[in-house]
């Protein structure tokens, strides 16, 4: 699923104003988390990547925890994360994620139909 993080969560009326709202312990200063993707326990997120705080975002990156050796009683993820560029703007990244989940059959059927319709409409317009 998708969930709001950081400034989007603050704008929706959730959370308290904090410059570190929803930042992961291993997030660099350049990454601003905006949307969680997948189960919260995975720690995956989409966010803007900026080289300068006052500059527009360069791209949308996805944060993924690095897997580590599975041992009894120990989390399968941590302590590091990887960051990968996924899109030039947030809505494009969210649309791609929803379309991928729809193709994989992991979205609820109504959401899958909506994503497929939006994808087909976007492809027809280009």
N, C-alpha and C positions, 0 to 999 in steps of 0.2 A: 503494500500500500504506500501511499504518499501522505506526508504530513508537513505542516508548516514549521519552519525553524527560524531562528534569529529575528531579523527585522520584520519578516512577514508574519511571524507569530505575534510579535509585539503590536503590529498594526491591526491584527485581528482581535486585539483585546486580551490576549493571553500573555502570561509572562510579565516580568518586571524589567524596566529599562536597565540594561547593563551592556557595556561594550563587548563582553565575553558571552553574551546570551547564546546558548546552544553550541558553543565551540567545543570541539573534542580536545582531549589532553595533548594530542600530538598534532593538532592543526597549526600550520604556520600562519604568520600574520597576513600573508597574501590571500588566504582562503576565507571566504565569508559564507558559512552554511545558510542555505535558504529553504531546502526541501529535503526531508528524509525520504529514503526509498527502501522498500522492503521492511522486514520486521525490525522494530527498534533495537532488538538484541544484536543485530548485525552491525549497527553503527555506520551504515552507508548513507551518504548524503550527496546532493547536488548543491553547488554554490558557485559564486563568482570568484574568479581569480584576478587579483589586481596587483600590479607591481608598485603602484603609488596609491596611498589612501584617498587622495583627491581626484585621481584619474578614473575614467570610465573603466569598467571591467574589460579585461582582454578576452576572456572566454569563460564558459561554464565548465567546471571540473567536477569529476565524481570522486568522492572519498570512499575508499574501500579498505577495511582492516586487512592486514597481512596475516594469512593463516600461519599457525605454528603447530608444532607437534601436539597431537591430542593425547592427553594423559588423564587418568581418572581424577575427577574433582577439579580440573583446571580448564578454564575457558579455552575454546579453540582459536580465539583471536587475540591479538595484541602481542607485544606492546606497540607495534608500528602500524602505519597506514600507508597506502599508496594513493596518489592523485593522478588522474588521467583526464586530459581535455576531451569533452564529449560534444560540445556545440558552441556556436557563437553567441547564442542568447538563451535565456532560461526556458521560455515556452517551447522552443525547439527541442531542448533536452528532455523536458517532461513529455512532450508528444512522442518522441522516439522511445522513451521508456515504456509508456502506455502501449504503443504499437507493438513493441517487442513482447510485452506480457500478454497482449491479446493473441499474438501469433502462437505463443507457447501454451495458451489455454490457462493461464494463471489468474486472469481477471474474472470477476463475476460476469456472467453472460451478457447482461445489459451493458455493463461498462465496455466489454469487448466489442459489442456491436457499435457502440458510440465511437470508440477509437477507430474501428475499421471504416466506418462511414466518414469520419473526419479525415482519415488518411486518403481514402479514395477521392474525396472532394479536393484535397490539397494537390494530389497527383493530377487530377483532371484539369486543375487551374493552371498547371505549369506547362 
